[in-house]
């Protein structure tokens, strides 16, 4: 029985939804491709039929809810595979630091986090993700100061209706053990493992259309011991569907640190700690060499590419073209709001595309490749490729629609409305419609309340965005009270 602290899961939707007259549908399905004048028929929480509106079978022509897709581009809900939602309250801090200095600036601030502030911080990240077309997200929580638990993030996800893959992280090696985090913010390894097991037992749902699956993720090789990496891998593998996720090969500092501490590189490291199987996906991987990329491809290990974070922290440009060419699965991640200051998978897809061309190759990454990373690439990272990342019969009813007609940002892009989602609207678009698990979560651009406590029976309640933002501002002030602007890294 789930703890009330984590909120109450909303039952899967009941009823039918017909989205018809869609101007352009990018299904991300190899057989269906892109369809103009398209329709999608949803029954309960599953997509039942996809095709041209003109071909809609007569028995599907009516539904409990009919949505007009005229002037819209629809596509599968996007999948975010790397985030730290606890960081949304501390944007624009440590503005000019490399990763390790950035972390050392922020650890003392994060050590003040509480259950209530993490709940609000997570809501902010999720609201941003939903409004920019993401419907499934992982969230890597690796610090548990004061009364913070993973349950607080689950409550936030349920309050907005996001399909959620929280990662129970942890840090055990503080400065006194050679790590980079203060000893005050690390946990005992036995306590980390016990809470990982509690999270799995309490929340992990391995059913086909699950709304919540747990992953395990000690923070990085800089903050945990080999023993914890091995123990968490073995724990995950005792529970079907529990995956493993952490940071790897983020920048030059990581290469130096890993060599100094262990005498080897990333490929040897992940094999030494048993994180070298297809149930693993790693964030960043900016510094993977050719042999390590080959290992990833051979073992089916995934990559969460986070271009905003990598450029903000001057970590480098991940070799995405080479990864794809070598057969590595690549998804996208927004990373934490302290390092990317935003949470839009569409914006990450756009930046990924631009960065792969910055070196001089105009075909470095294509629009369709970038959108595939944002959908199917992400779904594969989370082990959900069978039901997420495509609009096709049998897939989960997770679809998003961007209104392009009548919008300045897309005007004049009628030759390719799908490409306009990336090549136009540089700050990334806002969805007009988002449906998750058969529930409408964004209705005509308005975010709806998602949890059963807030849901008004028989109606759709608007989510209290202003209240959330006010709470976020209050917590931001509390977390940084008494810390100088210089110490926070303000320019
Ligand atoms: Zn990260």
Boltz pocket constraint, residues with backbone or C-beta under 6 A from the ligand:
constraints:
  - pocket:
      binder: B
      contacts: [[A, 82], [A, 83], [A, 84], [A, 247], [A, 283], [A, 335], [A, 336]]
      max_distance: 6.0
